[in-house]
Amino acid sequence: MKSLEELKAIRDRVRSSVTMREGNEGNIRVVVGMATCGIAAGARPVLAAFTEEVAKRNLTNVTVTQTGCIGICQYEPVVEVFESDGTKTTYIKMTPEKVPQIVADHLVNGNVVTEYTIGNL
Amino acid sequence: MYRAHVLVCGGTGCTSSGSQQIIDKLESELKDKGLDSEVKVVKTGCFGLCALGPIMIVYPEGCFYSEVKVEDIPEIVEEHLLKGRIVKRLLYTETVAEDQVKSLNDTNFYAKQQRIALRNCGVINPEVIDEYIAVDGYMALGKVLTEMTPKEVIDVIKDSGLRGRGGGGFPTGLKWSFVVDGDQKYVACNADEGDPGAFMDRSVLEGDPHVVLEAMAIAAYAIGANQGYIYVRAEYPIAVKRLQIAIGQAREYGLLGNNIFGTDFCFDIELRLGAGAFVCGEETALMTSIEGHRGEPRPRPPFPAVKGLFGKPTVLNNVETYANIPRIILNGADWFKSIGTEKSKGTKVFALGGKIKNTGLVEVPMGTTLREIVEEIGGGIPNGKKFKAAQTGGPSGGCIPAEHLDVPIDYDNLIAIGSMMGSGGLIVMDEDTCMVDIAKFFLEFTVDESCGKCTPCRVGTKRLYEMLDKITRGQGTLEDLDKMEQLCYYIKENSLCGLGQSAPNPVLSTLRYFRDEYIAHVVDKTCPAGVCKHLMKFTIVADKCKGCTLCARNCPVGAIDGKVKEPHVINQDKCIKCGACIEKCKFGAIIKA
């Protein structure tokens, strides 16, 4: 270790590996429906795409997690985004291809991608 | 990138209840389901709630699974990690409220705790230096080396009011400032935690070994030392292994070694394994042992700050003391001073044990009352029994009776009520505990552990033990009680080191608060708690006995006679008072008095 900057660089690099363990208040939660219906409709690649995209952008305020059946099986894969103020956005018929746009527009810039939401049926 | 972290406790408590097998099973199940690149398994240090081990926390949800078995793992993987359905039946019951999963920090056990020394235990993987760095590890050392003079470091520690956590409570900054000039100086770490029932140092070493290395380097910079020694007992194999890993990683990163952070500061640490003698926790005996001699104390002065290891000026601090240092450097003395009481700053870790529901490690601000620790954090006494006393400070401490439950715990208050902080062992006793027997238990320990160098301790503790033994046999006299008290003061005043000087404390404090129990043993020849076997008699109530022969068949010494369907009788000469008959009797016909 030759300098404090070097240590700080290591810290910043590894920081994201432990932030998940500090509780998720104030965070954005991306919840992927992963019941049988969701998995059958292809929720796993969607979940993987979210995890990958969030990591790529180093979004430490976003957690990606999964849940059971939301009850709208015909629209699976369903992804819900919960923001810290309690607002919920429901995206339906998700594919891995749609993920980068949602991450960029919604999670980073705060603009809901309306065309993929359930309200756009 | 992992979307979930599964933290499994790898402390000694959970390891002995099978956490390693759980980790293995978890890893193989995750692999089978193809989740191993999404879910990370982290083996951490102790979470503190040892009574409920093995413990597992799943993030991001923060689900706290307790008493996990290997058979539960497929369900957790399939339901929770794959499908996202929390396995409610395995959750720690206190975290489930009205079908909602509560945060662990809202449970009684954690709500009143404030973790400074234990802040990383149960959070990071102690075998990976990057995880320690991720939580600001080694930043305090960096700050000290690049921004502060040694004197400024000592001033911050002095100003913080930090006192030694190993038992004595001596102000740490003052200790550092006493180190005299010299060509060679040392820092040392006392990890020879020997009090029966205390395991906080072990947990820090197992859960966060780097914090000790970092703090020792800071101390070394402050006093001008270039070599450190950690004296850890060989009976702590997990702690030893993780320390070795940590030292290796710190050397690799250049956080130990030459020219740390590009400065002139050079420092390295070596481990020394102790064989587990209690006296080696005493500072002069510990240093003698590091030097390779038989662990025996020597008179002070000279104090280690003047003449310590190998005759050179040395700073010796306890593990928990060190664990506070980096945070004080980073957050400042004012932050630390704002926690605790007027003369005892910061927090203290207690090892809760004995007759209490939540056995484990708790860290609370100084000034927390014993009642809060026992009733709220500890969850009270199991089986509806009544609190009788709490023993603090191990064999050097004393018993605190129920009347002092509301005393705010700090160094000075504990001494005022005849006990001491010690290293922080806290053993809770209920109405079934005999206080004479407890005093005898601790004296038996000190008799075993006295090194024998000075007569008051070597012979005095033995005589004291014999008097206690005599009392528990119902052969004591009131005169013995006075003699015992005199002997206690004699041992305290004349022993060479802390071991002997504090060995009579358990006797003195029980005599002070539970003299009536001693008198019951001596005058009435009874043991009110029903513990001392020589003072007990088992008898069969003829009216209640149905003559089922169950007791006679279960008596290991054949002391019960009687014909079928006729009342049985216990032969008092043969009876060893094991209580097997009482347990077996279905009619409540056998009484103990």
Interface residues (C-beta under 8 A of the other chain):
Chain A: M1 K2 S3 L4 L7 K8 I10 R11 V14 R15 S17 V18 M20 R21 G23 N24 N27 R29 V31 V32 M34 A35 I39 L47 A48 F50 T51 E52 V54 A55 K56 T63 V64 T65 Q66 T67 G68
Chain B: M1 Y2 R3 A4 H5 L7 E38 I57 Y59 P60 E61 G62 L82 K83 G84 R85 S103 N105 V123 I124 D130 E131 I133 A134 V135 D136 G137 Y138 M139 G142 K143 T146 Y253 G254 L255 I260 F261 G262
